């Protein structure tokens, strides 16, 4: 029961923060963020391979965290609530950033990224796109509140994870 409360309360806090930010900033034109130039036209600071690795690793850990919370609902270890949808939306948002996380060809010693990411960028992009598309179904399943539907959707996401990890990530040492 305590786990259900933690997942639910955490999700509600995140959801409440998102609603507050939207209603106080995005919905108020005078408070909206200024328009910025597209990334292609902006000068970018040099990022070290270690910094790039830390960014990628943090994003992948966040994806795993969302998957764990959603998996708990699918297994009946937690109850579906508003936080479940927030986790599904977070998973989807992060899934869409995966190609951006690898735009710098950098493989520091501790990284499990393989050179094939950049030598087969089209294959990597397709695997990333498949992952992002699969996470869309997780949102619908989370909104339904049905653990079985959520479990099936997460199973499909898991397949797309493997579809990227097998060809583009080295095994653990």
C-alpha positions as CSV (number, residue, x, y, z in Angstrom):
1,X,0.0,0.0,0.0
2,X,2.8,2.4,0.8
3,X,4.3,1.9,-2.7
4,X,1.0,2.9,-4.2
5,X,0.9,6.1,-2.2
6,X,4.4,7.0,-3.1
7,X,3.8,6.5,-6.9
8,X,0.5,8.3,-6.7
9,X,1.7,11.2,-4.6
10,X,4.9,11.6,-6.7
11,X,2.8,11.6,-9.9
12,X,0.4,14.0,-8.5
13,X,3.1,16.4,-7.5
14,X,4.7,16.3,-10.9
15,X,1.3,16.7,-12.6
16,X,0.4,19.6,-10.4
17,X,3.7,21.3,-11.2
18,X,3.1,20.8,-14.9
19,X,-0.5,22.2,-14.7
20,X,0.8,25.2,-12.6
21,X,3.6,25.9,-15.1
22,X,1.2,25.7,-18.0
23,X,-1.5,27.9,-16.5
24,X,0.9,30.5,-15.2
25,X,3.5,30.6,-18.0
26,X,2.4,29.0,-21.3
27,X,-1.2,30.2,-21.1
28,X,0.0,33.8,-20.3
29,X,1.5,35.2,-23.5
30,X,3.3,38.0,-21.6
31,X,5.1,35.3,-19.5
32,X,5.9,33.0,-22.5
33,X,9.5,32.1,-23.2
34,X,11.0,34.1,-25.9
35,X,11.4,32.6,-29.4
36,X,14.8,31.1,-30.0
37,X,16.6,30.3,-33.1
38,X,16.5,26.7,-34.4
39,X,19.4,24.6,-33.1
40,X,21.0,24.4,-36.5
41,X,21.6,28.1,-36.5
42,X,22.8,28.5,-32.9
43,X,26.5,28.3,-32.0
44,X,27.0,25.4,-29.7
45,X,29.5,25.0,-27.0
46,X,31.9,22.2,-27.3
47,X,30.8,19.2,-25.2
48,X,33.4,16.7,-24.0
49,X,32.8,13.0,-24.6
50,X,32.4,12.6,-20.8
51,X,29.8,15.3,-20.6
52,X,27.9,13.8,-23.5
53,X,28.0,10.4,-21.9
54,X,26.7,11.8,-18.6
55,X,23.8,13.4,-20.5
56,X,22.9,10.2,-22.4
57,X,23.3,8.0,-19.3
58,X,21.1,10.3,-17.2
59,X,18.4,10.2,-19.9
60,X,18.5,6.5,-20.1
61,X,18.2,6.2,-16.3
62,X,15.2,8.4,-16.4
63,X,13.6,6.2,-19.1
64,X,14.3,3.2,-16.9
65,X,12.7,5.0,-13.9
66,X,9.5,5.7,-15.9
67,X,9.5,2.0,-17.1
68,X,9.9,0.8,-13.6
69,X,7.0,2.9,-12.2
70,X,4.8,1.9,-15.1
71,X,5.8,-1.8,-14.8
72,X,4.7,-1.7,-11.1
73,X,1.2,-0.7,-12.2
74,X,1.2,-3.4,-14.9
75,X,2.2,-6.0,-12.4
76,X,-0.4,-4.9,-9.9
77,X,2.3,-3.7,-7.4
78,X,0.9,-0.2,-7.7
79,X,-2.5,1.3,-8.5
80,X,-3.0,3.2,-11.8
81,X,-3.6,6.9,-11.0
82,X,-2.8,10.3,-12.5
83,X,0.9,9.6,-11.8
84,X,0.7,6.7,-14.2
85,X,-0.2,8.9,-17.1
86,X,2.5,11.4,-16.1
87,X,5.1,8.6,-16.2
88,X,3.8,7.5,-19.6
89,X,4.0,11.0,-21.0
90,X,7.5,11.4,-19.5
91,X,8.6,8.2,-21.1
92,X,7.2,9.4,-24.5
93,X,8.9,12.8,-24.2
94,X,12.3,11.2,-23.4
95,X,11.9,8.7,-26.2
96,X,11.7,11.5,-28.7
97,X,15.0,12.9,-27.5
98,X,17.1,9.7,-28.0
99,X,18.6,10.7,-31.4
100,X,19.5,14.1,-30.0
101,X,21.4,12.4,-27.2
102,X,23.7,10.8,-29.8
103,X,24.2,13.7,-32.2
104,X,27.8,13.9,-30.9
105,X,29.9,10.9,-31.8
106,X,31.5,10.3,-28.5
107,X,32.4,7.0,-26.9
108,X,34.3,7.5,-23.7
109,X,35.8,4.5,-22.0
110,X,32.9,3.8,-19.7
111,X,30.2,4.1,-22.4
112,X,28.6,1.0,-23.9
113,X,27.6,3.0,-27.1
114,X,28.9,1.3,-30.2
115,X,30.4,3.1,-33.3
116,X,27.6,1.5,-35.3
117,X,25.3,4.3,-34.0
118,X,27.0,6.7,-36.2
119,X,28.1,4.4,-39.0
120,X,24.5,3.2,-39.4
121,X,22.7,6.4,-38.4
122,X,19.6,5.5,-40.5
123,X,19.3,2.2,-38.7
124,X,19.8,4.0,-35.3
125,X,17.2,6.6,-36.3
126,X,14.7,4.0,-37.2
127,X,15.2,2.1,-34.0
128,X,14.7,5.4,-32.1
129,X,11.6,6.2,-34.1
130,X,10.2,2.8,-33.4
131,X,10.8,3.3,-29.6
132,X,9.1,6.7,-29.7
133,X,6.1,5.3,-31.6
134,X,5.7,2.4,-29.1
135,X,5.7,4.8,-26.2
136,X,2.6,6.5,-27.7
137,X,0.6,3.3,-27.0
138,X,1.8,3.4,-23.4
139,X,0.1,6.8,-22.9
140,X,-3.2,5.4,-24.2
141,X,-2.8,2.3,-22.0
142,X,-2.0,4.4,-18.9
143,X,-5.0,6.6,-19.6
144,X,-7.2,3.5,-19.7
145,X,-6.1,2.5,-16.2
146,X,-6.0,-1.2,-17.3
147,X,-2.9,-3.0,-16.0
148,X,-3.1,-5.7,-18.6
149,X,-3.3,-3.1,-21.4
150,X,-0.4,-1.2,-19.9
151,X,1.6,-4.5,-19.6
152,X,1.0,-5.3,-23.2
153,X,2.1,-1.8,-24.3
154,X,5.2,-1.9,-22.1
155,X,6.0,-5.3,-23.7
156,X,6.0,-3.7,-27.1
157,X,8.2,-0.9,-25.8
158,X,10.6,-3.5,-24.4
159,X,11.0,-5.0,-27.8
160,X,11.9,-1.7,-29.3
161,X,14.5,-1.2,-26.5
162,X,16.1,-4.4,-27.5
163,X,15.8,-3.4,-31.2
164,X,18.2,-0.6,-30.4
165,X,20.3,-2.0,-27.6
166,X,21.3,-5.2,-29.4
167,X,22.9,-3.6,-32.5
168,X,24.0,-0.3,-30.9
169,X,25.0,-1.1,-27.3
170,X,28.0,-3.2,-26.2
171,X,27.4,-5.8,-23.5
172,X,28.3,-5.0,-19.9
173,X,31.9,-5.7,-19.0
